[in-house]
């Protein structure tokens, strides 16, 4: 699962494909091109403009809709077989209050806590 935040919401998204006994995990990293996104170490999350948009895109991919629908070049049976293997899990996490974030950042900057401890305090 990969965490994303837009400053208002914090979510974990997991996208994977299950085919017979083979599971291909972590599609979300490539799908959302996380290497190009800014990263919030405190929240352990990638920063995006709109978390809701990411969730909608992930579900479109899962169901073969929108930009991820069948094209003229594809065989319909093969397409739906591939789509049937797709799964998306979304967990909405509680975003900490500004006061809590400020306090944790202060403790972290003063070396009173480690990054891992800061992350645990912020998102549990």
N, CA, C and O atoms as a MOPAC input file, in Angstrom:
PM7 MOZYME 1SCF
protein

 N      0.83200 1    -1.18300 1     0.00000 1
 C      0.00000 1     0.00000 1     0.00000 1
 C      0.87800 1     1.24800 1     0.00000 1
 O      1.94200 1     1.28900 1     0.61600 1
 N      0.40400 1     2.23800 1    -0.69600 1
 C      1.12400 1     3.49800 1    -0.79200 1
 C      0.22400 1     4.59800 1    -0.26400 1
 O     -0.96800 1     4.64300 1    -0.56800 1
 N      0.81000 1     5.48800 1     0.53200 1
 C      0.04300 1     6.59100 1     1.11700 1
 C      0.11900 1     7.83200 1     0.23800 1
 O      1.15400 1     8.15200 1    -0.34800 1
 N     -1.03200 1     8.52500 1     0.17000 1
 C     -1.13700 1     9.76800 1    -0.56800 1
 C     -1.88500 1    10.78400 1     0.29300 1
 O     -2.78300 1    10.42000 1     1.05300 1
 N     -1.51300 1    12.06000 1     0.17000 1
 C     -2.22400 1    13.11900 1     0.87100 1
 C     -2.36800 1    14.34000 1    -0.03800 1
 O     -1.50900 1    14.63400 1    -0.87000 1
 N     -3.47500 1    15.03100 1     0.15300 1
 C     -3.66600 1    16.30800 1    -0.54400 1
 C     -3.72900 1    17.44800 1     0.46800 1
 O     -4.12900 1    18.56500 1     0.13900 1
 N     -3.33300 1    17.15400 1     1.69300 1
 C     -3.37400 1    18.13700 1     2.75900 1
 C     -4.68500 1    18.13100 1     3.52000 1
 O     -4.75500 1    18.63300 1     4.64200 1
 N     -5.72800 1    17.56800 1     2.92000 1
 C     -7.02200 1    17.46800 1     3.58100 1
 C     -7.35900 1    16.03000 1     3.94200 1
 O     -8.04100 1    15.76800 1     4.93300 1
 N     -6.88100 1    15.11700 1     3.14000 1
 C     -7.15300 1    13.70100 1     3.34300 1
 C     -5.84800 1    12.91300 1     3.26500 1
 O     -4.89200 1    13.32900 1     2.61000 1
 N     -5.82600 1    11.77800 1     3.94000 1
 C     -4.69900 1    10.85700 1     3.88800 1
 C     -5.26700 1     9.47700 1     3.59900 1
 O     -6.11800 1     8.98900 1     4.34300 1
 N     -4.80300 1     8.83900 1     2.52000 1
 C     -5.31500 1     7.51500 1     2.14800 1
 C     -4.17000 1     6.57300 1     1.82600 1
 O     -3.07100 1     6.99400 1     1.46800 1
 N     -4.45500 1     5.29600 1     1.96300 1
 C     -3.55000 1     4.25000 1     1.48600 1
 C     -4.25200 1     3.55600 1     0.32800 1
 O     -5.39700 1     3.12200 1     0.45500 1
 N     -3.56500 1     3.45700 1    -0.78900 1
 C     -4.13100 1     2.79200 1    -1.96800 1
 C     -3.24000 1     1.61100 1    -2.32800 1
 O     -2.01700 1     1.73000 1    -2.38900 1
 N     -3.87000 1     0.48700 1    -2.56000 1
 C     -3.16200 1    -0.70600 1    -3.01800 1
 C     -3.84000 1    -1.19000 1    -4.28900 1
 O     -5.05400 1    -1.38700 1    -4.31600 1
 N     -3.05200 1    -1.38200 1    -5.34300 1
 C     -3.56700 1    -1.86900 1    -6.62100 1
 C     -2.76200 1    -3.11700 1    -6.98700 1
 O     -1.53100 1    -3.10100 1    -6.97400 1
 N     -3.46700 1    -4.18600 1    -7.31000 1
 C     -2.75500 1    -5.40900 1    -7.65300 1
 C     -3.58600 1    -6.25900 1    -8.60400 1
 O     -4.78100 1    -6.04200 1    -8.80300 1
 N     -2.90400 1    -7.22700 1    -9.17400 1
 C     -3.54200 1    -8.12600 1   -10.11400 1
 C     -3.36700 1    -9.55500 1    -9.60400 1
 O     -2.26900 1    -9.95400 1    -9.21700 1
 N     -4.44800 1   -10.31600 1    -9.60800 1
 C     -4.41900 1   -11.69900 1    -9.13800 1
 C     -4.77300 1   -12.59800 1   -10.31700 1
 O     -5.85700 1   -12.48200 1   -10.88900 1
 N     -3.86900 1   -13.48200 1   -10.67400 1
 C     -4.08200 1   -14.38000 1   -11.79200 1
 C     -3.71300 1   -15.77800 1   -11.33700 1
 O     -2.53800 1   -16.07000 1   -11.11600 1
 N     -4.70400 1   -16.64700 1   -11.19500 1
 C     -4.52600 1   -17.98300 1   -10.62600 1
 C     -3.90200 1   -17.82500 1    -9.23800 1
 O     -4.53900 1   -17.26300 1    -8.34700 1
 N     -2.68700 1   -18.30100 1    -9.03600 1
 C     -2.05300 1   -18.18700 1    -7.71900 1
 C     -1.00300 1   -17.08800 1    -7.69500 1
 O     -0.31100 1   -16.91600 1    -6.69200 1
 N     -0.87500 1   -16.33700 1    -8.79700 1
 C      0.14800 1   -15.30000 1    -8.90600 1
 C     -0.45600 1   -13.93200 1    -8.58400 1
 O     -1.46500 1   -13.53200 1    -9.16500 1
 N      0.17900 1   -13.22100 1    -7.64700 1
 C     -0.26200 1   -11.87100 1    -7.28900 1
 C      0.82200 1   -10.89200 1    -7.70800 1
 O      1.98900 1   -11.05400 1    -7.35000 1
 N      0.43400 1    -9.88000 1    -8.46800 1
 C      1.36600 1    -8.83000 1    -8.86700 1
 C      1.01000 1    -7.58200 1    -8.05600 1
 O      0.07800 1    -6.85700 1    -8.40700 1
 N      1.75600 1    -7.33000 1    -6.96300 1
 C      1.40700 1    -6.21400 1    -6.07500 1
 C      1.99600 1    -4.87900 1    -6.52100 1
 O      2.80300 1    -4.80500 1    -7.44800 1
 N      1.56700 1    -3.84200 1    -5.83600 1
 C      2.14900 1    -2.50500 1    -5.92900 1
 C      2.04300 1    -1.85500 1    -7.29800 1
 O      2.97800 1    -1.18200 1    -7.73400 1
 N      0.92800 1    -2.04200 1    -7.98100 1
 C      0.70100 1    -1.34000 1    -9.23800 1
 C      0.62400 1     0.15900 1    -9.01100 1
 O      0.94100 1     0.94600 1    -9.90300 1
 N      0.19500 1     0.55900 1    -7.79300 1
 C     -0.05100 1     1.97900 1    -7.53700 1
 C      1.20600 1     2.83300 1    -7.67200 1
 O      1.11200 1     4.00100 1    -8.04800 1
 N      2.37300 1     2.28000 1    -7.37600 1
 C      3.60800 1     3.06900 1    -7.47600 1
 C      3.88500 1     3.50300 1    -8.91300 1
 O      4.19900 1     4.66500 1    -9.16800 1
 N      3.76700 1     2.57000 1    -9.84000 1
 C      3.96300 1     2.91100 1   -11.25200 1
 C      2.75600 1     3.65900 1   -11.81600 1
 O      2.90500 1     4.61000 1   -12.58300 1
 N      1.57800 1     3.22300 1   -11.43200 1
 C      0.34700 1     3.80700 1   -11.94700 1
 C      0.28500 1     5.30700 1   -11.67200 1
 O     -0.08400 1     6.08400 1   -12.55200 1
 N      0.64100 1     5.71400 1   -10.46300 1
 C      0.60500 1     7.12800 1   -10.08400 1
 C      1.96300 1     7.80300 1   -10.21400 1
 O      2.12700 1     8.95300 1    -9.80700 1
 N      2.93900 1     7.09300 1   -10.78200 1
 C      4.26900 1     7.64500 1   -11.05100 1
 C      4.82700 1     8.37100 1    -9.82600 1
 O      5.17200 1     9.55100 1    -9.88800 1
 N      4.90700 1     7.63200 1    -8.70500 1
 C      5.28600 1     8.24900 1    -7.43100 1
 C      6.68800 1     8.85300 1    -7.44400 1
 O      6.98500 1     9.72000 1    -6.62300 1
 N      7.54000 1     8.42200 1    -8.34200 1
 C      8.88300 1     8.98900 1    -8.43300 1
 C      8.88700 1    10.46200 1    -8.80900 1
 O      9.88200 1    11.15400 1    -8.59300 1
 N      7.79400 1    10.94400 1    -9.36600 1
 C      7.69400 1    12.35300 1    -9.77900 1
 C      6.96200 1    13.20100 1    -8.73900 1
 O      6.85200 1    14.41700 1    -8.89800 1
 N      6.46400 1    12.57200 1    -7.68300 1
 C      5.68600 1    13.29400 1    -6.67700 1
 C      6.56600 1    13.74200 1    -5.51400 1
 O      7.56600 1    13.10400 1    -5.18700 1
 N      6.16700 1    14.85900 1    -4.89600 1
 C      6.83000 1    15.27900 1    -3.66400 1
 C      6.41200 1    14.32600 1    -2.55100 1
 O      5.35700 1    13.69400 1    -2.61800 1
 N      7.25600 1    14.23400 1    -1.52600 1
 C      7.03100 1    13.25800 1    -0.45900 1
 C      7.04000 1    13.94500 1     0.89600 1
 O      7.93100 1    14.74400 1     1.18300 1
 N      6.06900 1    13.64300 1     1.71800 1
 C      5.98800 1    14.16600 1     3.07800 1
 C      6.49800 1    13.08000 1     4.02200 1
 O      5.80500 1    12.09600 1     4.27900 1
 N      7.70700 1    13.26300 1     4.53400 1
 C      8.31000 1    12.24900 1     5.40100 1
 C      7.52000 1    12.04000 1     6.68400 1
 O      7.38800 1    10.91300 1     7.16200 1
 N      7.00400 1    13.10900 1     7.23300 1
 C      6.25700 1    12.99400 1     8.49000 1
 C      5.01100 1    12.11200 1     8.33600 1
 O      4.72000 1    11.28400 1     9.19900 1
 N      4.29200 1    12.29500 1     7.24800 1
 C      3.08800 1    11.50300 1     7.01600 1
 C      3.38600 1    10.20300 1     6.28800 1
 O      2.51000 1     9.34800 1     6.15500 1
 N      4.62500 1    10.04800 1     5.81200 1
 C      5.01300 1     8.87800 1     5.02900 1
 C      4.05700 1     8.73000 1     3.84100 1
 O      3.52200 1     7.65400 1     3.57200 1
 N      3.86000 1     9.88100 1     3.12400 1
 C      2.87300 1     9.91000 1     2.04700 1
 C      3.34500 1    10.80100 1     0.90900 1
 O      4.05800 1    11.78300 1     1.11500 1
 N      2.92700 1    10.43300 1    -0.30100 1
 C      3.18900 1    11.26500 1    -1.46500 1
 C      2.14400 1    12.36900 1    -1.52400 1
 O      0.97900 1    12.15200 1    -1.19200 1
 N      2.56600 1    13.55000 1    -1.94600 1
 C      1.69200 1    14.71800 1    -1.97800 1
 C      1.09000 1    14.85600 1    -3.37400 1
 O      1.80600 1    14.88900 1    -4.37500 1
 N     -0.23400 1    14.93600 1    -3.41900 1
 C     -0.96500 1    15.06600 1    -4.67900 1
 C     -1.95000 1    16.22600 1    -4.57300 1
 O     -2.20100 1    16.73700 1    -3.48200 1
 N     -2.50300 1    16.63700 1    -5.70500 1
 C     -3.47100 1    17.73300 1    -5.70600 1
 C     -4.82800 1    17.30700 1    -5.16100 1
 O     -5.49300 1    18.07600 1    -4.46600 1
 N     -5.24100 1    16.06900 1    -5.47900 1
 C     -6.59200 1    15.64300 1    -5.12700 1
 C     -6.62900 1    14.13600 1    -4.90400 1
 O     -6.54600 1    13.35900 1    -5.85500 1
 N     -6.75400 1    13.73000 1    -3.65700 1
 C     -6.79700 1    12.30800 1    -3.30700 1
 C     -8.00900 1    11.63000 1    -3.93700 1
 O     -7.91800 1    10.48900 1    -4.38900 1
 N     -9.14000 1    12.32800 1    -3.96800 1
 C    -10.36500 1    11.75000 1    -4.54200 1
 C    -10.15800 1    11.36400 1    -6.00800 1
 O    -10.64300 1    10.32200 1    -6.45100 1
 N     -9.44200 1    12.19800 1    -6.75800 1
 C     -9.16000 1    11.89900 1    -8.16000 1
 C     -8.34800 1    10.60300 1    -8.27600 1
 O     -8.62200 1     9.78500 1    -9.15400 1
 N     -7.35700 1    10.40700 1    -7.40400 1
 C     -6.55900 1     9.18700 1    -7.43300 1
 C     -7.42300 1     7.95800 1    -7.18400 1
 O     -7.28200 1     6.93800 1    -7.85800 1
 N     -8.31300 1     8.06700 1    -6.21300 1
 C     -9.19600 1     6.94100 1    -5.89300 1
 C    -10.08700 1     6.61600 1    -7.09300 1
 O    -10.27200 1     5.44700 1    -7.43100 1
 N    -10.63600 1     7.64400 1    -7.73400 1
 C    -11.48400 1     7.42700 1    -8.91500 1
 C    -10.70200 1     6.76700 1   -10.04400 1
 O    -11.20100 1     5.84200 1   -10.68600 1
 N     -9.47400 1     7.23800 1   -10.29300 1
 C     -8.64400 1     6.64700 1   -11.34600 1
 C     -8.32300 1     5.18200 1   -11.03200 1
 O     -8.36000 1     4.33400 1   -11.92400 1
 N     -8.01300 1     4.88900 1    -9.78900 1
 C     -7.70900 1     3.50600 1    -9.39100 1
 C     -8.91500 1     2.60200 1    -9.62300 1
 O     -8.76700 1     1.48200 1   -10.11200 1
 N    -10.10400 1     3.08100 1    -9.27500 1
 C    -11.31300 1     2.28000 1    -9.49200 1
 C    -11.64500 1     2.14700 1   -10.98100 1
 O    -12.14000 1     1.10300 1   -11.40500 1
 N    -11.38400 1     3.18200 1   -11.77500 1
 C    -11.55800 1     3.05600 1   -13.22600 1
 C    -10.64400 1     1.96000 1   -13.77600 1
 O    -11.06900 1     1.15000 1   -14.60100 1
 N     -9.38200 1     1.93600 1   -13.31700 1
 C     -8.43800 1     0.89800 1   -13.74100 1
 C     -8.95200 1    -0.48100 1   -13.34000 1
 O     -8.90500 1    -1.42600 1   -14.12800 1
 N     -9.44200 1    -0.58400 1   -12.11000 1
 C     -9.92800 1    -1.87000 1   -11.59300 1
 C    -11.09500 1    -2.40100 1   -12.42300 1
 O    -11.18100 1    -3.60100 1   -12.68300 1
 N    -11.99100 1    -1.50600 1   -12.83800 1
 C    -13.20800 1    -1.92400 1   -13.53600 1
 C    -13.12900 1    -1.79100 1   -15.05400 1
 O    -14.10100 1    -2.06700 1   -15.75700 1
 N    -11.96000 1    -1.36300 1   -15.56400 1
 C    -11.80300 1    -1.23400 1   -17.01000 1
 C    -12.67400 1    -0.14700 1   -17.60600 1
 O    -13.25800 1    -0.32500 1   -18.67500 1
 N    -12.76200 1     0.98000 1   -16.91200 1
 C    -13.61900 1     2.08100 1   -17.35400 1
 C    -12.77900 1     3.30900 1   -17.68800 1
 O    -11.58200 1     3.34800 1   -17.40100 1
 N    -13.41100 1     4.30800 1   -18.29400 1
 C    -12.73500 1     5.56500 1   -18.59500 1
 C    -11.51100 1     5.35900 1   -19.47200 1
 O    -11.57700 1     4.67200 1   -20.49100 1
 N    -10.40400 1     5.95300 1   -19.07700 1
 C     -9.15100 1     5.82700 1   -19.83200 1
 C     -8.62900 1     4.40000 1   -19.87700 1
 O     -7.73400 1     4.10100 1   -20.66800 1
 N     -9.15900 1     3.52700 1   -19.06200 1
 C     -8.65400 1     2.15100 1   -18.96000 1
 C     -9.63200 1     1.15300 1   -19.55800 1
 O     -9.56200 1    -0.04400 1   -19.27900 1
 N    -10.54900 1     1.65600 1   -20.38400 1
 C    -11.52900 1     0.80900 1   -21.05100 1
 C    -10.94400 1     0.14100 1   -22.29100 1
 O     -9.79400 1     0.37300 1   -22.66200 1
 N    -11.74800 1    -0.67200 1   -22.90300 1
 C    -11.31400 1    -1.43500 1   -24.08000 1
 C    -11.08600 1    -0.49100 1   -25.26000 1
 O    -11.81100 1     0.48500 1   -25.45600 1
 N    -10.05600 1    -0.81700 1   -26.03500 1
 C     -9.77500 1    -0.04500 1   -27.25100 1
 C    -10.15800 1    -0.88300 1   -28.46100 1
 O    -10.41600 1    -2.08000 1   -28.33800 1
 N    -10.19400 1    -0.25900 1   -29.61500 1
 C    -10.57800 1    -0.96500 1   -30.84200 1
 C     -9.61700 1    -2.10000 1   -31.17900 1
 O    -10.00500 1    -3.08200 1   -31.81100 1
 N     -8.35900 1    -1.96300 1   -30.75500 1
 C     -7.34500 1    -2.95900 1   -31.11400 1
 C     -7.38600 1    -4.20400 1   -30.23200 1
 O     -6.72900 1    -5.19400 1   -30.55300 1
 N     -8.13400 1    -4.18600 1   -29.13500 1
 C     -8.10400 1    -5.28700 1   -28.18200 1
 C     -9.21600 1    -6.29600 1   -28.43700 1
 O    -10.29800 1    -5.95500 1   -28.91400 1
 N     -8.91800 1    -7.53600 1   -28.10700 1
 C     -9.91500 1    -8.58700 1   -28.11400 1
 C    -10.74400 1    -8.44300 1   -26.83700 1
 O    -10.19500 1    -8.36500 1   -25.73800 1
 N    -12.05300 1    -8.40800 1   -26.98900 1
 C    -12.92300 1    -8.14000 1   -25.83400 1
 C    -12.78500 1    -9.20000 1   -24.74400 1
 O    -12.76500 1    -8.86300 1   -23.56100 1
 N    -12.69000 1   -10.47200 1   -25.12200 1
 C    -12.55700 1   -11.53400 1   -24.11700 1
 C    -11.25100 1   -11.41000 1   -23.34300 1
 O    -11.23400 1   -11.55700 1   -22.12000 1
 N    -10.16100 1   -11.14300 1   -24.04900 1
 C     -8.86800 1   -10.98000 1   -23.37400 1
 C     -8.89900 1    -9.77200 1   -22.44600 1
 O     -8.37300 1    -9.82400 1   -21.33400 1
 N     -9.51200 1    -8.69100 1   -22.90100 1
 C     -9.60200 1    -7.47700 1   -22.08600 1
 C    -10.32600 1    -7.76900 1   -20.78000 1
 O     -9.81200 1    -7.44700 1   -19.70900 1
 N    -11.50900 1    -8.37200 1   -20.84900 1
 C    -12.29700 1    -8.60600 1   -19.63900 1
 C    -11.65200 1    -9.64900 1   -18.73900 1
 O    -11.81300 1    -9.58600 1   -17.52100 1
 N    -10.92600 1   -10.60500 1   -19.30600 1
 C    -10.17900 1   -11.55900 1   -18.48100 1
 C     -9.12100 1   -10.82300 1   -17.67600 1
 O     -8.93500 1   -11.09800 1   -16.49100 1
 N     -8.43700 1    -9.90000 1   -18.30800 1
 C     -7.39600 1    -9.11500 1   -17.62500 1
 C     -8.01800 1    -8.22200 1   -16.55000 1
 O     -7.48100 1    -8.11500 1   -15.44800 1
 N     -9.13700 1    -7.58800 1   -16.86300 1
 C     -9.79300 1    -6.68300 1   -15.91100 1
 C    -10.31600 1    -7.46000 1   -14.70200 1
 O    -10.26500 1    -6.96400 1   -13.57600 1
 N    -10.80600 1    -8.64600 1   -14.92500 1
 C    -11.35100 1    -9.44200 1   -13.82000 1
 C    -10.28700 1    -9.76600 1   -12.76700 1
 O    -10.62200 1   -10.05000 1   -11.61600 1
 N     -9.02200 1    -9.72600 1   -13.15200 1
 C     -7.92800 1   -10.03200 1   -12.22900 1
 C     -7.50900 1    -8.82900 1   -11.38400 1
 O     -6.71700 1    -8.98000 1   -10.45400 1
 N     -8.02500 1    -7.64500 1   -11.69000 1
 C     -7.57600 1    -6.41900 1   -11.02200 1
 C     -8.33300 1    -6.18600 1    -9.71600 1
 O     -9.53600 1    -6.42600 1    -9.61500 1
 N     -7.57900 1    -5.70700 1    -8.71400 1
 C     -8.19700 1    -5.37800 1    -7.43100 1
 C     -7.58600 1    -4.10200 1    -6.88300 1
 O     -6.39400 1    -3.84500 1    -7.05600 1
 N     -8.41600 1    -3.30500 1    -6.22000 1
 C     -7.97900 1    -2.06200 1    -5.59000 1
 C     -8.51900 1    -2.03500 1    -4.17000 1
 O     -9.69500 1    -2.31300 1    -3.93600 1
 N     -7.65100 1    -1.69700 1    -3.22500 1
 C     -8.06300 1    -1.48600 1    -1.84200 1
 C     -7.71400 1    -0.04900 1    -1.47300 1
 O     -6.61400 1     0.42400 1    -1.75600 1
 N     -8.65400 1     0.63400 1    -0.84300 1
 C     -8.44000 1     2.01400 1    -0.40000 1
 C     -8.79300 1     2.08600 1     1.07400 1
 O     -9.86300 1     1.64600 1     1.49400 1
 N     -7.88000 1     2.64600 1     1.85100 1
 C     -8.14300 1     2.87600 1     3.26800 1
 C     -7.95800 1     4.36200 1     3.54800 1
 O     -6.89500 1     4.92600 1     3.28800 1
 N     -9.00100 1     4.98800 1     4.07800 1
 C     -8.92700 1     6.39900 1     4.44300 1
 C     -8.41400 1     6.47800 1     5.87600 1
 O     -8.98900 1     5.88700 1     6.79000 1
 N     -7.32500 1     7.21800 1     6.05700 1
 C     -6.71900 1     7.36900 1     7.37800 1
 C     -7.08100 1     8.73400 1     7.95200 1
 O     -7.47700 1     9.64100 1     7.22000 1
 N     -6.94700 1     8.86700 1     9.23100 1
 C     -7.23800 1    10.14700 1     9.87300 1
 C     -6.02700 1    11.05600 1     9.75900 1
 O     -4.92600 1    10.69700 1    10.17900 1
 N     -6.23000 1    12.20700 1     9.20200 1
 C     -5.16000 1    13.18600 1     9.07600 1
 C     -5.03600 1    13.90900 1    10.41100 1
 O     -6.03300 1    14.38600 1    10.95300 1
 N     -3.82800 1    13.99400 1    10.94100 1
 C     -3.66600 1    14.64500 1    12.24000 1
 C     -3.98100 1    16.13600 1    12.17900 1
 O     -3.89300 1    16.76400 1    11.12400 1
 N     -4.35000 1    16.68600 1    13.33100 1
 C     -4.65600 1    18.11100 1    13.40200 1
 C     -3.37800 1    18.93400 1    13.21100 1
 O     -2.27200 1    18.43400 1    13.41400 1
 N     -3.54200 1    20.18500 1    12.82300 1
 C     -2.39200 1    21.07500 1    12.62200 1
 C     -1.56200 1    21.20900 1    13.88700 1
 O     -0.33400 1    21.25400 1    13.81400 1
 N     -2.21500 1    21.27600 1    15.05800 1
 C     -1.49300 1    21.40800 1    16.32200 1
 C     -0.63100 1    20.17700 1    16.57900 1
 O      0.50900 1    20.28900 1    17.03200 1
 N     -1.18100 1    19.01200 1    16.28900 1
 C     -0.42900 1    17.77600 1    16.49200 1
 C      0.76100 1    17.72200 1    15.53800 1
 O      1.86000 1    17.33500 1    15.93500 1
 N      0.54500 1    18.10600 1    14.29100 1
 C      1.62800 1    18.12200 1    13.30700 1
 C      2.73500 1    19.06800 1    13.76200 1
 O      3.91500 1    18.72200 1    13.71200 1
 N      2.34600 1    20.26400 1    14.20600 1
 C      3.33700 1    21.24300 1    14.66600 1
 C      4.14900 1    20.69900 1    15.83900 1
 O      5.36900 1    20.86300 1    15.87800 1
 N      3.48300 1    20.05700 1    16.79000 1
 C      4.16800 1    19.50800 1    17.94700 1
 C      5.13500 1    18.40000 1    17.54100 1
 O      6.27600 1    18.37300 1    18.00200 1
 N      4.69200 1    17.49900 1    16.69500 1
 C      5.53900 1    16.39200 1    16.25200 1
 C      6.73600 1    16.92100 1    15.46500 1
 O      7.85600 1    16.44600 1    15.65100 1
 N      6.51200 1    17.89500 1    14.59100 1
 C      7.62200 1    18.48500 1    13.83100 1
 C      8.63600 1    19.12100 1    14.77000 1
 O      9.84300 1    18.99200 1    14.56000 1
 N      8.14900 1    19.81600 1    15.82100 1
 C      9.03900 1    20.44800 1    16.78800 1
 C      9.88900 1    19.38800 1    17.49300 1
 O     11.10400 1    19.53900 1    17.62000 1
 N      9.24500 1    18.32600 1    17.94400 1
 C      9.98000 1    17.24800 1    18.62300 1
 C     10.99900 1    16.59500 1    17.68600 1
 O     12.12400 1    16.29700 1    18.08700 1
 N     10.59200 1    16.38000 1    16.44500 1
 C     11.49000 1    15.75900 1    15.47000 1
 C     12.67400 1    16.68200 1    15.16300 1
 O     13.82000 1    16.23300 1    15.12200 1
 N     12.39700 1    17.95700 1    14.95000 1
 C     13.46800 1    18.90800 1    14.64400 1
 C     14.43800 1    19.09600 1    15.80200 1
 O     15.60200 1    19.43600 1    15.58900 1
 N     13.96800 1    18.87700 1    17.02100 1
 C     14.83100 1    18.97000 1    18.19800 1
 C     15.52600 1    17.64300 1    18.50500 1
 O     16.18900 1    17.50600 1    19.53400 1
 N     15.37000 1    16.66500 1    17.60200 1
 C     15.94500 1    15.32600 1    17.77600 1
 C     15.43900 1    14.61900 1    19.03300 1
 O     16.11800 1    13.74900 1    19.57800 1
 N     14.24900 1    14.99500 1    19.48600 1
 C     13.66100 1    14.33900 1    20.65200 1
 C     12.99900 1    13.01400 1    20.27000 1
 O     12.82100 1    12.13300 1    21.11100 1
 N     12.63600 1    12.88700 1    18.98700 1
 C     12.04300 1    11.64500 1    18.48900 1
 C     12.63000 1    11.34000 1    17.11700 1
 O     13.14000 1    12.22400 1    16.42900 1
 N     12.54700 1    10.06700 1    16.73700 1
 C     13.03500 1     9.64400 1    15.42400 1
 C     11.94400 1     9.86200 1    14.37500 1
 O     10.79000 1    10.12500 1    14.71100 1
 N     12.32600 1     9.74900 1    13.10000 1
 C     11.35000 1     9.88400 1    12.01600 1
 C     10.26800 1     8.82900 1    12.15100 1
 O      9.08600 1     9.12500 1    11.97700 1
 N     10.65900 1     7.60800 1    12.45700 1
 C      9.68600 1     6.52400 1    12.60500 1
 C      8.71700 1     6.82600 1    13.75300 1
 O      7.51600 1     6.58700 1    13.62800 1
 N      9.22600 1     7.34100 1    14.85200 1
 C      8.34800 1     7.68900 1    15.97100 1
 C      7.41100 1     8.83900 1    15.57200 1
 O      6.24000 1     8.83800 1    15.95000 1
 N      7.91400 1     9.80400 1    14.82100 1
 C      7.08500 1    10.90400 1    14.35700 1
 C      5.95300 1    10.39100 1    13.47600 1
 O      4.80600 1    10.81200 1    13.62500 1
 N      6.27500 1     9.48200 1    12.55800 1
 C      5.26000 1     8.91700 1    11.66600 1
 C      4.19600 1     8.17600 1    12.45700 1
 O      3.00300 1     8.29900 1    12.17700 1
 N      4.63600 1     7.40100 1    13.45400 1
 C      3.67900 1     6.64900 1    14.26600 1
 C      2.76700 1     7.57000 1    15.05600 1
 O      1.57800 1     7.29100 1    15.20500 1
 N      3.31800 1     8.66900 1    15.56500 1
 C      2.49900 1     9.64300 1    16.29900 1
 C      1.47700 1    10.31100 1    15.39400 1
 O      0.36200 1    10.60800 1    15.82400 1
 N      1.85100 1    10.54900 1    14.14700 1
 C      0.96700 1    11.26400 1    13.23100 1
 C     -0.12200 1    10.39700 1    12.65100 1
 O     -1.26900 1    10.83500 1    12.55800 1
 N      0.19800 1     9.18700 1    12.26100 1
 C     -0.79700 1     8.36600 1    11.56900 1
 C     -1.07700 1     7.03700 1    12.24800 1
 O     -1.88300 1     6.24400 1    11.76000 1
 N     -0.43700 1     6.79900 1    13.33300 1
 C     -0.69600 1     5.60000 1    14.11900 1
 C     -0.34800 1     4.38200 1    13.44200 1
 O     -0.51800 1     3.29600 1    13.99800 1

